[in-house]
Amino acid sequence: MHTPAITGTGVFTPDEIITNAELVAGFNAYADRMNAENAAAIDAGQCEPMAHSSEEFIVRASGIEQRHVMDKTGILDPQVMHPLFRQRSDDEPSLMAEMALDAAKKALAQAGRTPADIDLVICAASNMERAYPAMAIEIQNLLGIAGFAFDMNVACSSATFGIQTAADMVRAGSIRAALVVNPEICSGHLEWRDRDCHFIFGDVATACVIERKEAASGPHFEILSTRCATQFSNNIRNNNGFLRRTRPDGVADRRDMQFMQNGRKVFKEVVPMVSQHIAGHMDDAGLGSDSLKRMWLHQANKSMNDLIGKKVLGRTPEPAEQPNILQDYANTSSAGSIIAFSQNSDDLAEGDIGLICSFGAGYSVGSVLLRRHL
Ligand SMILES: CC(C)(COP(=O)(O)OP(=O)(O)OC[C@H]1O[C@@H](n2cnc3c(N)ncnc32)[C@H](O)[C@@H]1OP(=O)(O)O)[C@@H](O)C(=O)NCCC(=O)NCCSC(=O)CC(=O)O
């Protein structure tokens, strides 16, 4: 048996940023356009006018101030309201692979590893650009990695479930090292025309190198243990899938083919699920919550994270104990907790304990308990 460790992380951040002000201006222009087009029906009382969005609401409800995206022009164009990407030929790297590659190279560099040291690539994300071949195999090929690769989708918990899978294989000795990459093009599945959710998501890619602790060439995080849990819920759902064309209205632009959520129920049901999950994980590891130096939580909603932190620690966490990145990135699905981890972990001291925890659609919760080594 080997002890697994995270020895490198990397984040690819798209150059383009949409501020709340730009987002709201684009959405309101779309709402005005729809209201003008439907003026007769609205006047006749046959449909409701679309309401405007507001920056103040977005910050208060979520803590999000901006998001990075792969294409802002399409999203902000009231005639389009979704990202526009050029058609790539099958011989070119796909968009998800290109994003993952950037994050993967950074993670490899931090770990002091080359592709020759890696035996497994897992592409763990909440949406895959195509059905097959697996995104992970394309990324493996672009990096020149031998061994094997596969995709995983557990929505927002894809990264932590991927880390558990890789860590278990390192522990069992079936691989030396793995790259877990999380390219999230959330702008592709967000309904930008729905004011209840149009502010929620952004795009990013993250990567982690997981290998034997004894092979680590620099500062790293020993993986003490991992824990995954799922419980079925329809409160976060996306009905897009390969049976789309078989449905009565075919491939029509149906609302349920994008992200849908019952946000209030999610809030109410997921907060206790996550706090109990973390408490149980810590208990089984023989550690009290007072031994936690830092928590890198899933980044969906600031009030949700504040409440989870408070329940876990039994007091309001200090900002440094629970860093948030969602003000800059918004919700980036599975990548969020890994961005928080990657950007806020260098200062931890030898022996410090920290916990990555994701939660989201499924419902799913995944936690990774770590100990810092210098
Ligand atoms: C979605 C929320 C931010 C919504 O906040 P609230 O519950 O406070 O607000 P609400 O929806 O009840 O709306 C309150 C009032 O504001 C109005 N309102 C809604 N959107 C608005 C907007 N953009 N601008 C102005 N007003 C707005 C509503 O119509 C309503 O009006 P009125 O009062 O008149 O009715 C929150 O519930 C939340 O974050 N829940 C958890 C979400 C979450 O973590 N989801 C996971 C995402 S999935 C994930 O992370 C990825 C994965 O798993 O893959």
The ligand as an ORCA input file, in Angstrom:
! r2SCAN-3c Opt
* xyz 0 1
  C     -30.187     30.606     -6.459
  C     -30.103     31.508     -5.249
  C     -28.867     32.416     -5.443
  C     -31.335     32.367     -5.197
  O     -31.328     33.216     -4.088
  P     -32.659     33.467     -3.250
  O     -33.180     32.129     -2.844
  O     -32.323     34.450     -2.198
  O     -33.587     34.183     -4.266
  P     -34.915     33.724     -5.017
  O     -34.598     32.864     -6.166
  O     -35.913     33.229     -4.038
  O     -35.384     35.122     -5.533
  C     -35.739     36.222     -4.651
  C     -36.428     37.289     -5.476
  O     -35.494     37.879     -6.395
  C     -35.973     37.767     -7.716
  N     -34.837     37.563     -8.636
  C     -34.349     36.400     -9.104
  N     -33.315     36.617     -9.907
  C     -33.124     37.949     -9.955
  C     -32.205     38.791    -10.617
  N     -31.250     38.284    -11.408
  N     -32.273     40.111    -10.422
  C     -33.230     40.643     -9.624
  N     -34.133     39.895     -8.972
  C     -34.095     38.568     -9.129
  C     -36.884     36.563     -7.691
  O     -37.794     36.629     -8.762
  C     -37.548     36.722     -6.339
  O     -38.561     37.688     -6.423
  P     -39.895     37.578     -5.538
  O     -39.418     37.748     -4.133
  O     -40.693     38.710     -6.050
  O     -40.452     36.209     -5.810
  C     -29.964     30.743     -3.946
  O     -31.172     30.085     -3.621
  C     -28.856     29.739     -3.987
  O     -27.715     30.057     -4.227
  N     -29.111     28.477     -3.713
  C     -28.087     27.455     -3.785
  C     -27.738     27.303     -5.192
  C     -26.688     26.282     -5.435
  O     -25.734     26.114     -4.714
  N     -26.870     25.598     -6.470
  C     -25.954     24.675     -6.890
  C     -25.696     25.053     -8.244
  S     -25.353     23.656     -9.133
  C     -23.747     23.465     -9.045
  O     -23.085     24.002     -8.212
  C     -23.167     22.742    -10.169
  C     -23.420     21.276    -10.316
  O     -23.822     20.530     -9.405
  O     -23.147     20.846    -11.419
*
